[in-house]
């Protein structure tokens, strides 16, 4: 067995472990007349999470040895590492505060992130010159750790909202909370769409003109809803795109996002029809006994810790790497711009929290919105907008 194969098995083991741990955390917070029984569920849930996290670290180390560089150089590697760091951040917060309810949200997020990673090509390929730098490793790992800690602030914020927002009444808060649930369904829809078209072996190839005016070729693994610039299908029976996109947009990846939205919308609709109530309403009973003030404190402290780490990784170390790779510190690349937007958002978060007294529900919403911004960068900016970071896709 090669190190690369072992890393794959370890990542799969971690994924299964997180699934089992999520169910065990559900048992830990379920209302029970026997207090000690709930404690046993919680201990088992934490033990399984720790074991799965160790397997996850084993994947990271084995892949590092196999590829001979830090496994954060493409979408599969970075996203898988991001999922691992989310679990690591959750475990740190758990051992500080002993709140099992966080596991009900944090672990499913990590599961979705790792599942999302599994949809990308995991083959090992030579690094392009711009990636052959120790500053890249420092920049990406530091940024991912910062984002994972900020993700825990969103976890605490979401738990707070599920505890305190009355989803049985029509209000702005209940509408936006359900919108968050719908967004989760879209991520699941991406996984379902990728698996579905992979199983049927769908492929279609097109010739097109890239943004430099050169002839190029691209192969879609999903029916092409959007066509590349000046596209020409290579097969007669190819699914005809609905529209052609400008060169700055990657039509193949926009197609992937569109299919994710379609699958996610159908899944969300089916759940609503079968359950006859909102997804947020179905989840609320799990968080009845949560301490709202504690959730607010956890969310705030996670931002205090994650914000400087993210700024160092995504901006400071990134600019050092950019100067080494491209000869300039800043170039208004889409990823650079979105990293700056993310940092500015959390700057505003801390300002409103410290100066304006935005606590409780307002703070929880800011934490959730911050994580949506991070995920938009991971999904939409990486997959749709062409830039210097497109190699990672």
C-alpha positions as CSV (number, residue, x, y, z in Angstrom):
1,X,0.0,0.0,0.0
2,X,1.4,3.4,-1.0
3,X,1.3,6.5,1.3
4,X,-1.2,8.1,-1.1
5,X,-3.6,5.1,-0.8
6,X,-3.2,5.1,2.9
7,X,-4.0,8.8,3.1
8,X,-7.2,8.1,1.2
9,X,-8.3,5.4,3.6
10,X,-7.5,7.6,6.6
11,X,-9.6,10.4,5.2
12,X,-12.5,8.0,4.5
13,X,-12.2,6.7,8.1
14,X,-12.3,10.2,9.5
15,X,-15.3,11.0,7.4
16,X,-17.2,8.0,8.7
17,X,-16.0,8.8,12.3
18,X,-17.4,12.3,12.1
19,X,-20.8,10.9,10.9
20,X,-21.0,8.5,13.8
21,X,-19.9,11.2,16.2
22,X,-22.6,13.6,15.0
23,X,-25.3,11.0,15.8
24,X,-23.7,10.4,19.2
25,X,-23.7,14.1,20.0
26,X,-27.4,14.0,19.1
27,X,-27.8,11.4,21.8
28,X,-25.8,13.5,24.2
29,X,-28.1,16.5,24.0
30,X,-31.3,14.6,23.7
31,X,-33.6,15.2,26.7
32,X,-33.2,12.3,29.1
33,X,-34.4,11.8,32.7
34,X,-31.1,10.1,33.5
35,X,-28.4,12.8,33.6
36,X,-25.5,10.3,33.8
37,X,-26.8,8.6,30.6
38,X,-26.4,11.8,28.7
39,X,-22.9,12.2,30.0
40,X,-21.9,8.7,28.7
41,X,-23.3,9.6,25.3
42,X,-21.2,12.8,25.3
43,X,-18.0,11.0,26.4
44,X,-18.5,8.5,23.6
45,X,-19.2,11.2,21.1
46,X,-16.0,13.1,22.0
47,X,-13.9,9.9,22.0
48,X,-15.1,9.0,18.5
49,X,-14.5,12.6,17.3
50,X,-10.9,12.6,18.7
51,X,-10.2,9.2,17.0
52,X,-11.6,10.5,13.7
53,X,-9.6,13.6,14.0
54,X,-6.4,11.6,14.6
55,X,-7.2,9.6,11.4
56,X,-7.7,13.0,9.7
57,X,-4.3,14.2,10.8
58,X,-2.9,10.8,9.6
59,X,-4.4,11.6,6.1
60,X,-2.7,15.0,6.1
61,X,0.7,13.6,7.1
62,X,0.6,10.7,4.7
63,X,-0.4,12.8,1.8
64,X,2.3,15.4,2.6
65,X,4.8,12.5,2.5
66,X,3.4,11.1,-0.7
67,X,3.2,14.4,-2.7
68,X,6.4,15.8,-1.1
69,X,4.8,19.2,-0.2
70,X,2.1,20.5,2.1
71,X,-1.2,19.1,0.8
72,X,-2.9,22.5,0.3
73,X,-2.0,23.2,-3.3
74,X,-5.4,22.5,-5.0
75,X,-9.1,22.5,-4.3
76,X,-9.2,18.9,-3.0
77,X,-6.3,19.3,-0.7
78,X,-7.2,22.8,0.7
79,X,-10.9,21.9,1.2
80,X,-10.0,18.6,2.9
81,X,-7.6,20.4,5.2
82,X,-10.2,23.1,5.9
83,X,-12.6,20.4,7.1
84,X,-9.9,19.0,9.3
85,X,-9.1,22.3,10.9
86,X,-12.8,23.0,11.6
87,X,-12.9,19.8,13.7
88,X,-9.7,20.7,15.4
89,X,-11.1,24.2,16.3
90,X,-14.3,22.5,17.5
91,X,-12.4,20.2,19.8
92,X,-10.4,23.0,21.3
93,X,-13.6,25.0,22.0
94,X,-15.3,21.9,23.3
95,X,-12.6,21.1,25.9
96,X,-12.7,24.8,27.0
97,X,-16.5,25.0,27.4
98,X,-17.9,21.4,27.4
99,X,-20.9,22.3,25.2
100,X,-21.9,19.1,23.2
101,X,-24.6,21.1,21.2
102,X,-21.7,22.7,19.2
103,X,-20.9,19.2,17.8
104,X,-24.4,18.9,16.2
105,X,-23.5,21.8,13.9
106,X,-19.7,21.8,13.7
107,X,-19.3,18.2,12.7
108,X,-21.9,18.3,9.9
109,X,-20.2,21.4,8.5
110,X,-16.9,19.6,8.5
111,X,-18.6,16.5,6.9
112,X,-20.0,18.7,4.1
113,X,-16.7,20.5,3.5
114,X,-14.8,17.1,3.3
115,X,-17.6,15.7,1.0
116,X,-17.3,18.8,-1.1
117,X,-13.5,18.3,-1.3
118,X,-14.0,14.7,-2.5
119,X,-15.8,15.9,-5.6
120,X,-12.5,17.5,-6.9
121,X,-9.6,15.7,-8.7
122,X,-7.3,14.2,-6.1
123,X,-4.6,13.1,-8.5
124,X,-1.0,14.3,-7.7
125,X,0.4,16.7,-10.4
126,X,3.6,18.7,-10.5
127,X,3.5,22.1,-8.8
128,X,3.5,25.2,-11.0
129,X,6.5,27.5,-10.2
130,X,4.3,30.0,-8.2
131,X,3.4,27.2,-5.8
132,X,6.9,26.1,-5.1
133,X,7.4,28.3,-2.0
134,X,7.4,27.8,1.8
135,X,5.5,31.0,2.0
136,X,2.6,29.4,0.2
137,X,2.4,26.7,2.9
138,X,2.5,29.2,5.7
139,X,0.0,31.5,3.9
140,X,-2.6,28.8,3.1
141,X,-2.4,26.8,6.4
142,X,-2.5,30.0,8.5
143,X,-5.5,31.3,6.5
144,X,-7.3,27.9,6.8
145,X,-6.8,27.8,10.5
146,X,-8.1,31.3,10.9
147,X,-11.2,30.5,8.8
148,X,-11.8,27.3,10.8
149,X,-11.8,29.2,14.1
150,X,-14.1,31.9,12.5
151,X,-16.3,28.9,11.4
152,X,-16.8,28.0,15.1
153,X,-18.0,31.5,15.7
154,X,-20.7,30.9,13.1
155,X,-21.5,27.5,14.7
156,X,-22.1,29.2,18.0
157,X,-24.1,31.9,16.3
158,X,-26.3,29.4,14.4
159,X,-26.9,27.5,17.7
160,X,-27.9,30.8,19.3
161,X,-30.3,31.6,16.5
162,X,-31.9,28.1,16.5
163,X,-32.4,28.5,20.2
164,X,-33.9,32.0,20.2
165,X,-35.6,32.7,16.8
166,X,-39.3,31.8,16.7
167,X,-39.4,29.9,13.4
168,X,-43.2,29.3,13.7
169,X,-43.9,33.0,13.1
170,X,-43.2,35.0,10.0
171,X,-40.4,37.4,10.6
172,X,-37.1,38.6,9.0
173,X,-35.1,36.5,11.4
174,X,-37.0,33.3,10.7
175,X,-36.9,33.9,6.9
176,X,-33.1,34.4,6.9
177,X,-32.5,31.5,9.3
178,X,-34.4,29.2,6.9
179,X,-32.4,30.7,4.0
180,X,-29.2,29.5,5.8
181,X,-30.8,26.0,5.9
182,X,-31.5,26.3,2.1
183,X,-27.8,27.2,1.5
184,X,-26.8,24.0,3.3
185,X,-29.1,22.0,1.0
186,X,-27.2,23.6,-2.0
187,X,-23.9,22.3,-0.7
188,X,-25.4,18.9,-0.4
189,X,-26.9,19.4,-3.8
190,X,-23.4,19.9,-5.2
191,X,-22.3,16.5,-3.8
192,X,-25.4,14.8,-5.1
193,X,-25.0,16.3,-8.6
194,X,-21.3,15.4,-8.8
195,X,-22.0,11.8,-7.7
196,X,-24.9,11.4,-10.0
197,X,-23.1,12.6,-13.2
198,X,-20.0,10.7,-12.2
199,X,-21.9,7.5,-11.8
200,X,-23.5,7.8,-15.3
201,X,-20.1,8.8,-16.7
202,X,-21.2,12.0,-18.4
203,X,-18.7,13.9,-20.4
204,X,-18.9,16.5,-23.3
205,X,-16.0,18.4,-24.9
206,X,-16.0,21.9,-26.4
207,X,-13.5,24.1,-28.2
208,X,-13.5,27.8,-27.1
209,X,-11.4,31.0,-27.2
210,X,-9.8,31.9,-23.8
211,X,-9.4,35.4,-22.4
212,X,-6.0,35.8,-24.2
213,X,-7.7,35.0,-27.5
214,X,-6.1,31.5,-27.9
215,X,-7.9,28.4,-29.0
216,X,-8.5,26.0,-26.1
217,X,-10.4,22.8,-25.2
218,X,-12.5,22.0,-22.2
219,X,-14.4,18.9,-21.0
220,X,-17.6,19.1,-19.0
221,X,-18.5,16.4,-16.5
222,X,-22.0,17.8,-16.2
223,X,-24.4,18.9,-18.9
224,X,-23.3,22.3,-20.1
225,X,-25.8,24.8,-18.9
226,X,-23.3,27.7,-19.7
227,X,-20.9,27.7,-22.6
228,X,-17.3,29.0,-22.7
229,X,-16.4,32.1,-24.8
230,X,-17.1,31.4,-28.5
231,X,-17.6,27.7,-27.7
232,X,-18.0,25.0,-30.4
233,X,-19.2,21.5,-29.4
234,X,-17.0,18.6,-30.5
235,X,-19.9,16.0,-30.5
236,X,-23.2,16.3,-32.3
237,X,-25.2,15.0,-29.4
238,X,-23.8,17.3,-26.9
239,X,-26.2,19.1,-24.5
240,X,-26.5,22.7,-25.9
241,X,-25.6,25.4,-23.4
242,X,-28.3,28.0,-22.6
243,X,-25.9,30.9,-23.0
244,X,-22.3,31.9,-23.6
245,X,-20.3,33.5,-20.8
246,X,-17.6,36.2,-21.1
247,X,-13.9,35.1,-20.8
248,X,-13.7,36.3,-17.2
249,X,-16.2,33.7,-16.2
250,X,-15.4,29.9,-16.1
251,X,-18.6,28.5,-17.7
252,X,-17.8,24.9,-16.7
253,X,-17.6,25.8,-13.0
254,X,-20.6,28.1,-13.3
255,X,-22.4,25.1,-14.7
256,X,-21.4,23.0,-11.7
257,X,-22.7,25.7,-9.3
258,X,-26.0,25.9,-11.3
259,X,-26.5,22.1,-11.1
260,X,-25.7,22.3,-7.3
261,X,-28.5,25.0,-6.9
262,X,-30.9,22.9,-8.9
263,X,-30.2,19.7,-7.0
264,X,-30.2,21.5,-3.7
265,X,-33.5,23.3,-4.4
266,X,-35.2,20.0,-5.3
267,X,-33.8,18.3,-2.1
268,X,-35.0,21.3,0.0
269,X,-38.4,21.2,-1.6
270,X,-38.8,17.4,-1.0
271,X,-37.9,17.8,2.7
272,X,-40.4,20.7,3.1
273,X,-43.1,18.7,1.4
274,X,-42.5,15.5,3.4
275,X,-42.0,17.2,6.8
276,X,-44.6,20.0,6.2
277,X,-42.5,22.4,8.2
278,X,-39.3,24.4,8.0
279,X,-35.9,22.7,8.4
280,X,-35.0,25.2,11.1
281,X,-38.2,24.3,13.0
282,X,-37.2,20.6,12.9
283,X,-33.8,21.4,14.3
284,X,-34.9,23.7,17.1
285,X,-35.8,21.0,19.7
286,X,-32.1,19.9,19.8
287,X,-31.1,23.3,21.2
288,X,-33.8,23.9,23.9
289,X,-31.4,23.5,26.8
290,X,-28.5,25.6,25.3
291,X,-27.2,28.5,27.3
292,X,-27.7,31.5,25.0
293,X,-25.2,33.8,26.9
294,X,-22.5,31.1,26.6
295,X,-23.1,30.7,22.9
296,X,-22.7,34.5,22.5
297,X,-19.5,34.4,24.5
298,X,-18.1,31.5,22.4
299,X,-19.0,33.2,19.1
300,X,-17.3,36.4,20.2
301,X,-14.1,34.8,21.5
302,X,-13.8,32.7,18.4
303,X,-13.7,35.8,16.3
304,X,-11.1,37.4,18.7
305,X,-8.8,34.4,18.1
306,X,-9.6,33.6,14.5
307,X,-9.5,37.2,13.1
308,X,-5.8,38.0,13.7
309,X,-4.8,34.5,12.5
310,X,-6.8,34.9,9.3
311,X,-5.4,38.4,8.6
312,X,-1.9,37.1,9.0
313,X,-2.4,34.2,6.7
314,X,-4.8,35.6,4.1
315,X,-3.3,39.1,3.8
316,X,0.2,39.5,5.4
317,X,1.7,36.1,4.5
318,X,-0.2,36.1,1.2
319,X,1.4,39.4,0.2
320,X,4.9,38.0,1.0
321,X,4.1,35.0,-1.2
322,X,2.6,37.1,-4.0
323,X,5.8,39.2,-4.1
324,X,7.9,36.1,-4.3
325,X,5.7,34.4,-6.9
326,X,4.6,37.3,-9.1
327,X,6.9,40.2,-8.1
328,X,4.1,42.3,-6.5
329,X,2.5,42.5,-3.1
330,X,-1.0,43.2,-4.3
331,X,-2.7,42.9,-7.7
332,X,-6.5,43.0,-7.1
333,X,-6.9,39.3,-8.1
334,X,-10.5,38.1,-7.2
335,X,-9.1,35.9,-4.3
336,X,-7.1,38.8,-2.9
337,X,-10.1,41.1,-3.1
338,X,-12.3,38.6,-1.3
339,X,-9.8,38.0,1.4
340,X,-9.7,41.8,2.0
341,X,-13.5,41.9,2.1
342,X,-13.5,39.1,4.6
343,X,-11.0,40.8,6.8
344,X,-12.9,44.1,6.6
345,X,-16.1,42.4,7.5
346,X,-14.7,40.9,10.7
347,X,-13.1,44.3,11.5
348,X,-16.6,45.8,11.3
349,X,-17.9,42.9,13.4
350,X,-15.5,43.7,16.2
351,X,-16.2,47.4,16.0
352,X,-19.9,46.9,16.3
353,X,-19.5,44.5,19.1
354,X,-17.1,46.6,21.1
355,X,-18.3,50.1,20.3
356,X,-22.0,49.7,19.6
357,X,-22.8,46.8,21.9
358,X,-24.0,44.4,19.2
359,X,-24.5,41.3,21.3
360,X,-26.9,38.4,21.3
361,X,-28.9,37.9,18.1
362,X,-27.1,40.8,16.2
363,X,-23.7,39.3,16.9
364,X,-24.9,35.8,16.0
365,X,-26.1,37.0,12.6
366,X,-22.8,38.7,11.9
367,X,-21.0,35.5,12.7
368,X,-23.2,33.5,10.4
369,X,-22.9,36.1,7.6
370,X,-19.1,36.1,8.0
371,X,-18.9,32.3,7.4
372,X,-21.2,32.7,4.4
373,X,-18.6,35.2,3.0
374,X,-15.8,32.7,3.7
375,X,-17.8,29.9,1.9
376,X,-18.6,32.3,-1.0
377,X,-14.8,32.7,-1.4
378,X,-14.2,29.0,-1.3
379,X,-17.0,28.0,-3.7
380,X,-18.0,30.9,-6.0
381,X,-14.8,32.8,-6.3
382,X,-12.7,29.7,-6.8
383,X,-15.1,28.0,-9.2
384,X,-16.5,30.8,-11.3
385,X,-14.2,33.8,-11.5
386,X,-11.0,33.4,-13.4
387,X,-7.8,34.8,-11.8
388,X,-4.3,34.0,-10.8
389,X,-5.5,31.5,-8.2
390,X,-7.4,29.5,-10.8
391,X,-4.7,26.8,-10.7
392,X,-6.2,25.7,-7.3
393,X,-9.4,24.7,-9.0
